[in-house]
Each structure stands twice: as C-alpha cells, then as structure tokens.
C-alpha cells in the first residue's frame, strides 16, 4: 500500500507530518514524499525542510494521496502540473485526502465539486467558491475523499482513516504508540470556543495568514524564479487550462500581488507565525526570558513541582539498573534512549 504525501514550498509542517506519523505505521505501508521535482521543500516558517525522494512522474498510482495545506498552496491554485498530477493519480487512489488548506488544492483541481469537505476555518468560504460544500467538522468523509480541518486535525484524520483501513484495534495501537492523548492547556482550538477578541483578530488577518502575507522581507529575499533556501527554484503559476470557471475565479484571488516594499510584483511571501497577529517577537522573547529567570534553581525545588508520574518516570530512567543497561550503549544512543524514555 503506497502512501504519497505531496510537498511544495511553504507547506505547513504538521499538515504533512501528522498523517505521516499515523498512516505510515499501518501494516504494509510504503510512504513516499513527492514533489514537482525531487529535493528539499521548505515549510511555511522556513526552518524545516522535508525531502521529496520522488518527482511527480515517478509516482503514478499511490493507494493513498495526502495533500497538506500551507501558505504555499496559493502559488498552485491555477491549473498546472500539480493539478494535472493530482487528477491523474486520483483516478486510481483508494483514498484521496487533505489537511487544512490542502482541500483548496483538491477543490481547485475539480475533485470536490458537490462534495462535503472541510478546511482551515479561515478557508471554508474559499471551498464554497470552488464548488464544494463546506462544513466545520474536524474530519469529513465523502466517498473516498477525506478532508481534515486546520493543521493538527491531520492526526485525527490519519487515525480515523487507519481505522477504516485496518480496523479499530490497529488504529488504537497506533494512537497509543504515538501517545496521542491531547489535553490542551486552553479551550481555544476553534472559533466557536476561542475568546471573541482572538477569533476576531485572526479573522481580520485571515487573508494574510492564509497566504503568508506577514513577512515581506522573505519575499524580497526570494522573489519568484530565484533559488530559495531549499535549493529549488520558485515556480510561477501556470496559465489556467482545462479547469472549471469556479476554479479559475478562485485562482484569481491567489494571483501575485504588487508590493512596493519588495520592489514590484512577487508571489505571496512566506508566512509569519499566527502569534505575530497579537504579539511581537520582542514581547515573546521578553516573556521567555522572564519565565527562564523564574525557573527553580535547586533540584529539590524542581522535584517539588514535578507531577508524581513524571517523578516516577525520572526515578526509573536514572535508576542504577537502567544506568548499567545504558552503559553498554554509545553516548549518542544512550542520550536518545533517555530522551525517548522520558517522553
């Protein structure tokens, strides 16, 4: 069973890695990262690069297709090589899936017309413009098409799909294996639950956040057609061809924009963090520094603030028996095992 995860410049890391961590653990799974050309593709924040081991023409019949989202999808909304490949492989896939704004790529390729689908909550209106029937559900199954909402929902999508493919027990084993037991510190993970002022702030900046319009300096440093940090040349959107009028109309929304600060017309620049909407990087740095000064300095103070479970784990990891066992391993392997055992 081949699982193809599509990569393009400025994808959102967790959109690709969430499904990878779940689906790639299925029995008999063979996962391949694929892009327009083999090589490294940088994530939306630029610090992470994933390697596509195969070019589009090398992956022709995957059983499962995963299309992640991210600001980089804006450069591929017009019909072109990615759309052609998506349509070609979709003809034979058992499951065609997406995470976050990856569903906009599926819809722009004409695959979600009249189908229920979801996306990042800021992108739902665009789904409707592309002929899909948007829903705010976290994971949506419509025939063989499975769409997940924003970013983290890709983990949920992967687990639900794993259950469909291999059964509930296999999916539960995967869930326990990756210790997916979400207990977020805030109940602000959807616009219905988040404080009104936070929802309003993100909604006001929706177009900028979806297209990555918060970092003009990155655009100036890597204009279209020049080599980017991953060593790949930015591609200009191909002219629309055999694509629906709805898709062409939506593609116009993602066209390159003129920017006086970058000295002309460029593709939408790299995304800035969602946190930048409300908090400057200086404030974040200051907060981190202040927090560091408040950390307990003595071992006893640190131990007193540790939960019983964490404390028990630490005692087990540092026990004489465990240290003797680890002594036979190399320093690098020993460090890795300690980190893994500590969770």
C-alpha positions in Angstrom: 0.0 0.0 0.0 1.7 3.2 -1.2 1.0 6.4 0.6 2.1 9.6 -1.4 2.4 12.8 0.6 2.7 15.8 -1.7 5.2 18.5 -0.9 5.6 22.1 -2.2 7.4 25.1 -1.0 5.9 26.7 2.2 3.7 23.8 3.2 2.7 23.6 6.9 4.9 21.1 8.6 2.3 19.4 10.8 -0.1 19.1 7.9 2.3 16.6 6.3 3.8 15.1 9.4 0.5 14.4 11.3 -0.8 12.0 8.6 2.7 10.6 8.1 3.1 9.6 11.8 -0.3 7.8 11.7 -0.7 6.3 8.3 2.9 5.2 7.8 2.5 2.9 10.7 -0.1 0.8 9.0 0.9 -2.8 8.2 2.3 -2.9 4.7 2.5 0.9 4.3 5.1 2.3 2.0 5.3 6.1 2.3 6.8 8.4 -0.3 7.2 12.1 -0.2 6.7 13.5 -3.7 7.1 17.0 -5.3 7.2 18.6 -8.7 10.9 17.6 -8.6 12.9 15.6 -6.2 14.7 17.6 -3.5 14.1 19.6 -0.3 11.0 21.7 0.2 10.9 24.3 3.0 8.0 24.7 5.3 6.0 27.9 5.8 8.2 29.2 8.6 11.4 28.3 6.7 13.2 26.4 9.5 12.1 22.9 8.5 12.8 21.2 5.2 11.4 17.8 4.0 12.9 15.9 1.2 10.8 14.6 -1.7 12.5 11.5 -2.8 10.4 11.2 -5.9 9.2 13.6 -8.6 5.6 13.7 -9.8 6.2 11.5 -12.8 7.8 8.8 -10.6 4.7 8.3 -8.5 1.8 7.3 -10.7 -0.5 5.0 -8.7 -0.5 5.6 -5.0 -3.2 3.9 -2.9 -3.5 7.0 -0.6 -2.8 10.6 -1.6 -2.2 13.1 1.2 -2.2 16.8 0.2 -1.1 19.1 3.1 -2.0 22.8 3.3 0.0 25.9 4.0 0.5 29.3 2.5 2.4 27.8 -0.4 -0.8 26.4 -1.9 -1.6 29.9 -3.1 1.0 29.6 -5.8 -0.7 26.4 -7.1 -4.3 27.5 -7.3 -4.2 28.0 -11.0 -4.3 24.8 -13.1 -0.8 23.4 -13.7 1.4 20.4 -13.1 0.3 19.8 -9.6 -3.4 19.8 -10.6 -2.7 17.5 -13.5 -0.9 15.1 -11.3 -3.5 15.2 -8.6 -6.3 14.4 -11.1 -4.2 11.6 -12.7 -3.4 9.7 -9.5 -6.8 10.4 -8.1 -8.3 8.2 -10.9 -6.7 5.2 -9.2 -6.4 6.0 -5.5 -8.4 4.2 -2.9 -8.4 7.3 -0.7 -7.6 10.9 -1.6 -7.1 13.1 1.4 -6.1 16.6 2.5 -5.2 18.6 5.6 -6.0 22.2 6.2 -6.0 24.3 3.0 -4.8 21.3 1.1 -8.5 20.8 0.4 -8.4 24.0 -1.6 -5.9 22.3 -4.0 -8.2 19.3 -4.3 -11.2 21.6 -5.0 -9.3 23.7 -7.5 -8.3 20.5 -9.3 -12.0 19.8 -9.6 -12.2 16.8 -7.3 -14.6 18.2 -4.6 -17.4 19.6 -6.7 -20.7 18.9 -4.9 -18.9 17.1 -2.1 -18.9 17.8 1.6 -15.4 19.0 2.7 -13.6 20.9 5.3 -10.5 23.1 5.6 -8.9 25.5 8.0 -11.8 27.6 9.4 -10.4 30.7 7.7 -10.5 28.9 4.3 -14.1 27.5 4.4 -15.5 30.3 2.2 -13.0 29.5 -0.5 -14.2 25.9 -0.6 -17.7 27.1 -1.4 -16.3 29.3 -4.2 -14.7 26.2 -5.7 -17.9 24.2 -5.8 -17.5 22.1 -2.6 -20.0 22.0 0.3 -18.0 23.4 3.2 -18.6 22.0 6.7 -17.0 23.0 10.0 -16.5 19.3 11.0 -12.9 18.3 12.0 -12.7 15.3 9.7 -15.1 14.8 6.7 -15.5 11.6 4.7 -17.4 11.8 1.4 -16.9 8.7 -0.6 -13.1 8.1 -1.0 -12.4 11.8 -0.3 -11.3 12.6 3.3 -10.6 16.2 4.3 -9.3 17.5 7.6 -9.7 20.9 9.2 -6.7 23.0 10.3 -3.2 21.7 10.9 -3.5 19.5 14.0 -6.6 17.7 12.6 -4.4 15.8 10.2 -3.5 13.5 13.2 -7.2 12.8 13.7 -7.7 12.2 10.0 -4.9 9.8 9.9 -6.2 7.8 12.8 -9.8 7.7 11.5 -8.5 6.6 8.1 -6.3 4.0 9.7 -9.4 2.6 11.5 -11.2 2.4 8.2 -8.3 0.6 6.5 -7.0 -1.8 9.2 -9.7 -1.8 11.9 -10.2 -0.1 15.2 -7.7 -2.2 17.1 -4.9 -1.3 14.7 -5.8 2.4 14.9 -5.8 2.3 18.7 -2.4 0.7 18.7 -1.1 3.5 16.5 -2.8 6.1 18.8 -1.2 4.6 21.9 2.1 4.1 20.2 2.4 7.8 19.4 0.8 8.6 22.8 -1.9 10.8 21.2 -3.8 11.9 24.2 -4.4 15.6 23.7 -5.0 17.7 26.8 -4.6 21.3 25.5 -4.0 23.9 28.2 -6.6 26.2 26.6 -10.0 25.5 25.2 -9.4 27.9 22.2 -8.9 25.5 19.3 -11.9 26.5 17.3 -13.6 29.9 16.5 -16.6 28.8 18.5 -14.6 28.2 21.7 -11.8 30.8 21.5 -12.3 34.2 23.1 -14.1 36.6 20.8 -11.3 39.1 20.6 -8.8 36.3 19.5 -11.2 35.0 16.9 -11.8 38.5 15.6 -8.1 39.2 15.4 -7.3 36.1 13.3 -10.4 36.6 11.1 -9.3 40.2 10.4 -5.9 38.9 9.3 -7.3 35.8 7.6 -6.2 36.6 4.0 -2.7 37.5 5.2 -2.4 34.4 7.4 -3.7 32.0 4.7 -1.4 33.5 2.0 1.6 34.1 4.2 1.4 37.9 3.8 3.1 38.7 7.1 6.7 38.5 6.0 7.5 40.8 3.1 11.3 40.6 3.7 11.3 36.9 2.9 9.5 37.7 -0.4 12.2 40.3 -1.3 15.0 37.8 -0.5 13.5 35.1 -2.6 11.4 36.5 -5.4 9.8 34.2 -7.9 12.2 32.4 -10.2 15.2 32.7 -7.9 16.7 29.8 -5.9 15.2 29.6 -2.4 16.6 28.2 0.8 15.8 24.6 -0.2 17.8 24.9 -3.4 14.7 24.8 -5.6 13.5 27.5 -8.0 10.2 29.1 -7.2 7.6 28.3 -9.9 5.3 30.8 -11.5 1.7 29.6 -11.6 0.8 28.1 -15.0 -1.9 29.6 -17.1 -5.3 28.0 -16.5 -6.3 25.4 -19.0 -9.0 22.7 -18.7 -10.4 23.8 -15.4 -13.8 24.9 -14.2 -14.8 28.5 -14.2 -15.2 28.3 -10.5 -11.6 27.2 -10.1 -10.4 30.0 -12.4 -12.3 32.6 -10.5 -10.9 31.3 -7.2 -7.4 31.2 -8.7 -7.6 34.9 -9.4 -7.9 35.5 -5.6 -4.4 33.9 -5.2 -2.7 35.8 -8.0 0.6 37.5 -7.3 0.2 40.9 -5.7 2.2 44.1 -6.2 4.3 45.1 -3.2 6.0 48.4 -3.0 8.3 47.3 -0.2 9.6 44.3 -2.3 10.1 46.4 -5.3 7.5 45.1 -7.7 5.2 42.1 -8.2 6.1 38.8 -6.4 4.4 35.7 -5.2 2.8 35.8 -1.8 5.6 35.8 0.8 6.5 33.3 3.5 4.0 33.0 6.4 4.7 34.6 9.7 3.6 33.0 12.9 -0.1 33.2 13.9 1.3 34.7 17.2 2.6 37.7 15.3 -1.0 38.9 14.9 -1.2 39.7 18.6 2.3 39.6 20.0 5.5 40.9 18.6 8.6 38.7 18.6 10.2 41.1 21.0 7.4 40.5 23.5 7.7 36.8 23.0 11.4 36.9 23.6 10.9 39.1 26.7 8.3 36.7 28.1 10.5 33.7 27.6 13.4 35.5 29.3 11.3 36.4 32.3 10.0 32.9 32.5 13.5 31.5 32.5 14.5 33.7 35.5 11.6 32.2 37.5 12.7 28.6 36.9 13.7 26.8 40.2 17.4 26.7 40.6 17.7 23.8 43.1 17.0 20.1 42.4 14.6 19.9 45.3 12.6 22.9 44.1 12.4 21.3 40.6 11.3 18.0 42.0 8.6 19.5 44.1 6.9 21.0 41.1 7.0 17.7 39.1 3.9 15.5 38.9 4.1 12.1 40.6 4.0 10.4 37.2 6.9 12.5 35.8 8.8 12.0 39.0 8.4 8.2 38.9 9.5 8.2 35.2 12.6 10.2 36.1 13.5 7.9 39.0 13.1 4.9 36.7 15.2 6.4 34.0 18.0 7.3 36.4 18.0 4.1 38.4 21.3 2.2 38.8 19.8 -0.8 36.9 18.9 1.4 34.0 22.2 3.2 34.0 24.1 -0.2 33.9 21.9 -1.2 31.0 22.6 2.1 29.2 26.4 1.8 29.9 26.7 -0.7 27.1 25.4 1.8 24.5 27.2 4.6 22.7 26.8 8.1 24.3 24.6 9.2 21.3 22.3 6.2 21.5 22.2 6.5 25.3 21.1 10.1 25.1 18.5 9.3 22.5 17.1 6.4 24.6 16.9 8.6 27.8 15.0 11.3 25.9 12.7 8.7 24.4 12.1 7.0 27.7 11.4 10.3 29.4 8.6 11.1 26.9 
